[in-house]
């Protein structure tokens, strides 16, 4: 009986991570530490990420193929974040072949929203810290 209850508890705690989605409040302008701005927006259910160097125009981030953003799979999220981080965070990401946008909330403070970009190359992810400077 204890094993069944433990299995049920583990299953129920995994459900929020599997059903998490990007929220309308995620749309907006984000800024990196070195002043590069990105706009995350959603039109007709499709997310887009555009870049803007300080003072420059916004342009879609270029990629050769598979440029549309899609929800990141649980396996991909597990490859980007350590198990320890995932124990303490609720994470949701969207990505294409070159870039991922992730939002996470500490489980101890679910109202706190933290966003990062991940540059994807050669099967690895390079973290780019960002902060939301304007909500759309």
N, C-alpha and C positions, 0 to 999 in steps of 0.2 A: 504494500500500500504506500509506503514511504517513497518508493521508487516512482510510482505513478504520480504522486503529488509533486515530486521534484521535477519530473518530466513535464508535467502540466505547467508548473511555475516557469520553467525555462522556456517553454513554448510561448507562453503569454508575454514574457519580457522581451522576446524577440519580435513580436508582432509590430510594435511601433517603428522599429528600425526598418522592417520590410515594407511598411506602408507609408513611410515618410515621403513627403513630396515638397518640392519647392513651393513657397508661398508668394502671394502677390506682394507682400511686404519685402521680399528679397529683391524686387526690381528697384533699380536706382543707379546712382553714380558711386563708384568705389575708387579709392585712391591707394596706390602703393606707397611705400616708405620714401621712394625717390620721386614722388610727384606725378607718376603716370596715372591717368584716369581711365576707367573702364565703365561702360554703361551696360547693365544687365536689364533686358526688357523681354516682355512676352507679348506676342501678337498671335491671336487665334490658336492658342495652346502651344505655340512654338517659342522656345527661349532663344535669344540671340545675345551675344556678347560682342561689344564693339570697343575698340581702343581709341584713346585720345591722348596724345602727348600734350604736356602743359601748353595751353594756348592753341593747339592744333585742332583740326576737324576730327570728328568721330568717323571711324571707318570700321567695317567688319573685320574681324581677325581672319586673316587668310590661311587657308590650308589647301592642299592639293586635291584631296578627296574626303568623302565622309565628313563634311563640314557641319551638317546639322547637329544641334545639341540633342542628346537623349539622356534619359535617366541612367545614372551609373549603377551597375549591378552591385549586389552585396559582395561578390567575389572581388570586384575591382576595388571597392572601398576597403576591403580587408587587405588588399595589396598596397594601398596608399597609406594606411594608418596602422600603427602597432596595436596589438591586442589590448595592451594596457590602456591606450587612448580610447579604444572603442568600448571598453568596460565603463568608462567615465563620461562618454559623450554620445549624444544622438547626432548622427551625421547623415546628411543628404547631399548628393552631388548631381550635377549634370555635366556632360562632357561631349567633346567630339574627338577627333584623332590627335589634336595638338594641345588642347587646353581643357581643364576641368575647373568648374566653379563649385566650391563646397561651402555649405553652411553647417555649422555645428553648434549645439547647445550643451553646456555641461549638465549632466543629469542632476547635479546638486543645485543648479540654478537654471531651470529650463527657460526662463524669460530672457536670459542673456544670449544674444545672438553674435556669433563670431563667423566671419567669412574669410576664405582664402582662395587663391588661385593655385592651380597645379599645372606647371608646364610639363607636358607628357612627351617623352622621347626615349627611344631605345628600351621600352618596357619599364622605364623609371619615371618617377614624378618629382619635380623640383618645386618646392613650396615657395609661394610668393605671398607674403603677408599683405592684406588689404584691410581697409576700413570703409564703411559706408558713410559717405559725406552728404548724400542727398537721396531721399526716398522718392520714388516715382508715384 
